[in-house]
Amino acid sequence: MNDPDHVHQVVVTRLVRQLYGFAQGLGLDEQATRGIVNQVINDMPTAPDDDRLARARDRMLIASA
């Protein structure tokens, strides 16, 4: 059976990997990126990943300023 916390962490890891190059370009480390992605998933639990990635990129830009 899939534990909801495990599934959540798998999704976080998948999105962090997709945002890796973008985060590096902004000077954000993995911990900051993971925190942003985690919050986006909590805020948008049923949204598709493309929408989550867009929101995470917006928040990463703000965090890097």
FENDAVEN-V517977 format. One line per field, one symbol per residue. burial: # if it has 9 or more other ideal C-beta (glycine too) atoms within 8 Angstrom, else .. Layout:
burial: ???
This chain:
burial: ......##..##.###..##.##..#.#...###.######..#....#.###.###.###.#..
